[in-house]
Amino acid sequence: MPPKPGIDQDQAYQQYLSLGMYANAAGIQQAEKQAKKLSSQLALKEFEWKDWIESEQPLESVGYWIDKFDKDYFNRKAKTAQTLTTWKSDYLAMLKRLPKDEALNGRVLLDMGQGYGIWRESIYILIC
């Protein structure tokens, strides 16, 4: 299937599509009908994701999520010299590399992880 909206990929690839049906006789029968419809749309180049997935909320900016993370972190931990140091050196040091005005998505995280070995692999696993 073609990449979902917001996915930074050019080629079609195999994907899961949840239909939200029960695994009983009626659900399987309905799933077969949906599979035929999907196959037909793909063959006729009429497939559009908007017909198959619910509309997603627009993604918030990186800056929005950094602020939200900052507030959550200090709501769970007292603001001490040690937690401030941890926040600045362990979290903020990496988060500052993200473009604050862009929507937070997998591509932004992967771009940040370029050249950081295991860090990049960990981000890839989280978003895929």
TORMAR-115175 format. One record per residue (C-alpha): residue number from 1; residue in one letter; x, y, z. Coordinates in steps of 0.5 Angstrom, whole numbers. Example, Ala and Ser with C-alpha at 12.3 -4.5 7.8 and 13.67 -1.06 7.14 Angstrom:
2
@num=1&residu=a&c1=25&c2=-9&c3=16
@num=2&residu=s&c1=27&c2=-2&c3=14
This chain:
128
@num=1&residu=m&c1=0&c2=0&c3=0
@num=2&residu=p&c1=2&c2=7&c3=-1
@num=3&residu=p&c1=5&c2=10&c3=5
@num=4&residu=k&c1=1&c2=13&c3=10
@num=5&residu=p&c1=0&c2=21&c3=11
@num=6&residu=g&c1=6&c2=24&c3=15
@num=7&residu=i&c1=10&c2=18&c3=13
@num=8&residu=d&c1=17&c2=20&c3=10
@num=9&residu=q&c1=17&c2=14&c3=5
@num=10&residu=d&c1=17&c2=14&c3=-3
@num=11&residu=q&c1=15&c2=7&c3=-4
@num=12&residu=a&c1=9&c2=3&c3=-3
@num=13&residu=y&c1=10&c2=-3&c3=2
@num=14&residu=q&c1=6&c2=-8&c3=6
@num=15&residu=q&c1=3&c2=-5&c3=12
@num=16&residu=y&c1=-3&c2=-7&c3=17
@num=17&residu=l&c1=-9&c2=-4&c3=17
@num=18&residu=s&c1=-14&c2=-5&c3=23
@num=19&residu=l&c1=-21&c2=-6&c3=21
@num=20&residu=g&c1=-24&c2=-6&c3=28
@num=21&residu=m&c1=-28&c2=-13&c3=27
@num=22&residu=y&c1=-29&c2=-19&c3=31
@num=23&residu=a&c1=-25&c2=-25&c3=29
@num=24&residu=n&c1=-32&c2=-29&c3=29
@num=25&residu=a&c1=-36&c2=-32&c3=22
@num=26&residu=a&c1=-39&c2=-25&c3=21
@num=27&residu=g&c1=-33&c2=-21&c3=22
@num=28&residu=i&c1=-29&c2=-25&c3=18
@num=29&residu=q&c1=-34&c2=-25&c3=12
@num=30&residu=q&c1=-34&c2=-17&c3=13
@num=31&residu=a&c1=-26&c2=-17&c3=13
@num=32&residu=e&c1=-26&c2=-21&c3=6
@num=33&residu=k&c1=-31&c2=-16&c3=3
@num=34&residu=q&c1=-26&c2=-10&c3=5
@num=35&residu=a&c1=-20&c2=-14&c3=3
@num=36&residu=k&c1=-23&c2=-14&c3=-4
@num=37&residu=k&c1=-25&c2=-7&c3=-4
@num=38&residu=l&c1=-18&c2=-5&c3=-2
@num=39&residu=s&c1=-15&c2=-10&c3=-7
@num=40&residu=s&c1=-20&c2=-6&c3=-12
@num=41&residu=q&c1=-18&c2=1&c3=-10
@num=42&residu=l&c1=-10&c2=-1&c3=-11
@num=43&residu=a&c1=-11&c2=-4&c3=-18
@num=44&residu=l&c1=-15&c2=2&c3=-20
@num=45&residu=k&c1=-10&c2=7&c3=-17
@num=46&residu=e&c1=-16&c2=10&c3=-13
@num=47&residu=f&c1=-13&c2=8&c3=-6
@num=48&residu=e&c1=-13&c2=14&c3=-1
@num=49&residu=w&c1=-12&c2=13&c3=6
@num=50&residu=k&c1=-17&c2=18&c3=8
@num=51&residu=d&c1=-22&c2=12&c3=6
@num=52&residu=w&c1=-19&c2=7&c3=11
@num=53&residu=i&c1=-16&c2=11&c3=17
@num=54&residu=e&c1=-19&c2=16&c3=22
@num=55&residu=s&c1=-17&c2=23&c3=21
@num=56&residu=e&c1=-11&c2=24&c3=26
@num=57&residu=q&c1=-10&c2=31&c3=30
@num=58&residu=p&c1=-5&c2=35&c3=27
@num=59&residu=l&c1=2&c2=34&c3=30
@num=60&residu=e&c1=4&c2=39&c3=36
@num=61&residu=s&c1=11&c2=42&c3=35
@num=62&residu=v&c1=17&c2=40&c3=38
@num=63&residu=g&c1=17&c2=46&c3=42
@num=64&residu=y&c1=10&c2=44&c3=45
@num=65&residu=w&c1=12&c2=37&c3=47
@num=66&residu=i&c1=19&c2=39&c3=50
@num=67&residu=d&c1=15&c2=44&c3=54
@num=68&residu=k&c1=10&c2=39&c3=56
@num=69&residu=f&c1=16&c2=34&c3=58
@num=70&residu=d&c1=19&c2=39&c3=62
@num=71&residu=k&c1=13&c2=41&c3=66
@num=72&residu=d&c1=11&c2=33&c3=67
@num=73&residu=y&c1=18&c2=32&c3=69
@num=74&residu=f&c1=18&c2=37&c3=75
@num=75&residu=n&c1=11&c2=35&c3=77
@num=76&residu=r&c1=14&c2=28&c3=78
@num=77&residu=k&c1=21&c2=30&c3=81
@num=78&residu=a&c1=22&c2=36&c3=86
@num=79&residu=k&c1=26&c2=42&c3=83
@num=80&residu=t&c1=33&c2=41&c3=86
@num=81&residu=a&c1=40&c2=42&c3=84
@num=82&residu=q&c1=41&c2=35&c3=82
@num=83&residu=t&c1=34&c2=34&c3=78
@num=84&residu=l&c1=36&c2=41&c3=74
@num=85&residu=t&c1=43&c2=38&c3=72
@num=86&residu=t&c1=39&c2=31&c3=70
@num=87&residu=w&c1=34&c2=35&c3=66
@num=88&residu=k&c1=39&c2=40&c3=63
@num=89&residu=s&c1=45&c2=35&c3=61
@num=90&residu=d&c1=41&c2=28&c3=60
@num=91&residu=y&c1=35&c2=31&c3=57
@num=92&residu=l&c1=35&c2=38&c3=54
@num=93&residu=a&c1=42&c2=37&c3=51
@num=94&residu=m&c1=39&c2=32&c3=46
@num=95&residu=l&c1=32&c2=36&c3=46
@num=96&residu=k&c1=35&c2=42&c3=44
@num=97&residu=r&c1=38&c2=39&c3=37
@num=98&residu=l&c1=31&c2=38&c3=35
@num=99&residu=p&c1=27&c2=44&c3=31
@num=100&residu=k&c1=23&c2=47&c3=36
@num=101&residu=d&c1=18&c2=50&c3=30
@num=102&residu=e&c1=17&c2=43&c3=26
@num=103&residu=a&c1=11&c2=38&c3=28
@num=104&residu=l&c1=14&c2=32&c3=32
@num=105&residu=n&c1=14&c2=26&c3=28
@num=106&residu=g&c1=19&c2=20&c3=26
@num=107&residu=r&c1=23&c2=24&c3=21
@num=108&residu=v&c1=25&c2=29&c3=26
@num=109&residu=l&c1=27&c2=24&c3=31
@num=110&residu=l&c1=31&c2=20&c3=26
@num=111&residu=d&c1=34&c2=26&c3=23
@num=112&residu=m&c1=36&c2=28&c3=30
@num=113&residu=g&c1=39&c2=21&c3=31
@num=114&residu=q&c1=43&c2=21&c3=25
@num=115&residu=g&c1=51&c2=19&c3=27
@num=116&residu=y&c1=49&c2=17&c3=34
@num=117&residu=g&c1=49&c2=10&c3=33
@num=118&residu=i&c1=45&c2=6&c3=38
@num=119&residu=w&c1=41&c2=13&c3=40
@num=120&residu=r&c1=39&c2=13&c3=33
@num=121&residu=e&c1=37&c2=5&c3=33
@num=122&residu=s&c1=33&c2=6&c3=39
@num=123&residu=i&c1=29&c2=12&c3=36
@num=124&residu=y&c1=28&c2=8&c3=30
@num=125&residu=i&c1=25&c2=2&c3=34
@num=126&residu=l&c1=21&c2=7&c3=38
@num=127&residu=i&c1=17&c2=10&c3=32
@num=128&residu=c&c1=17&c2=4&c3=27
